[in-house]
Amino acid sequence: MGYSADLETILDQATRAWDGGQKKKMFGGVVYLTHGNICIGIWQDQLIIRAGAAVNTMMADDNRFRPFDVTGRAMKGWTMLAPEGWRDPVVRRGAIKTARDFCQTLPKKV
């Protein structure tokens, strides 16, 4: 299974003005980095969000979020948002903002 071209189009638009932004193929999908740190991405039809401890609140408050687990082992500080979540512009923008805010606290790699 490939990844969602619809979500890729949305994320291309959402990240085009990011300072230090970069797009890269990874996880069998696409990730969007800021200053070398993965921030958001796509795995199949899921929006991947890296937001540290904030993912716990996201998953507790909205069942459309779930652990980022594509290998049988969940990655701490990451979550995935199902299509019915990322298709809601308010939910999607909030998730992307939370991820970007978190990634801006990380040391720059590039």
N, C-alpha and C positions, 0 to 999 in steps of 0.2 A: 504494500500500500504506500502510495506517495503521501505528500503532505498537502494541506489545503491552500490552493492558489488564491482563494478569496481572502483568507486570513493574511497571506503574504502581501497582497495588494494593500490591505488595511494597514499592516505594520510598516510597509514601505512609506506610506503617507505619514504615519504617526511618528516615524523616526527620522525623517529626511532632514530636519533642522537640528538634530542632536549634535552637540559639540563632541568631537572625538568618536562619532558614530561609525560603525562598520557592520556590514552584513556578511555572514559566512555560512557555508553549508556545514552542518554538524548534526549528529543524532539521527541521521536519515531525514533531516529536515533543514531548517534554516534558523540561525540565531542572529540576534542583533546585539552588538557589543557597544559599550561606551568606554573609551580609553582602555581597550583590551580586555575588559571584564564582560562576560556574558550577562545580559540583563533580561531579555525576553527571547522567545523563540517559538518555533512551531514543531510539534511532533504529531504526525498524522493529522488529525483535525483538532488538536488540543493547543491552546495557548500556554506556553511555558513561561512561568514567572519566577524570577529569582529575587526574593525580598527579605531574606534573613528571617528573624523571629516574627515578622509581620504575617508570614504565610500561615502561622498557627491561628491567628485571628481570622484571616480570610476563610480558612477551611472550617472554622467553628461557626462562622456567621452565615455561610452560604454553601449549600451542598453541591453547587456546581463546580466548586474547587475540590481537588483531591491531591494526595501526595504525588510528586513527580517520581514515578516508579516505572521505568521502562525495562529494567534489568532484573526485577525481582527484589530489589533493595531500594527503598525510598531514599532520595537525596535530601538531607536536612537543609532547610532554608529555601526550598524550591517547592512550587506547586504547579498544578495544571488546571486550566479553566476549560470546561467543556464548551462545545459550540453554542449551546443555548445560553451560556454566560457571555462569551465574547461577542456574540451577535447583538447583545444589549450595549449600546454605545456608552452608557453611564458606567456600567460594571467594567467594561473593557478599559475605558480611559482611567478609571480609578486604579485598576490593577497595574496598568502600564506606568502610571505616575508613581505608585508605591514601589514598583521595581526600579524605576529610574532613580528615585530618591535614595533607595538603598544602595544602588550601584555607585552613586556619586560619593558615597562615604568610603568606598574601597580605594586602596592605593592604585594609581594609574600604572598600567603595564606598558603602555605605548605613549 
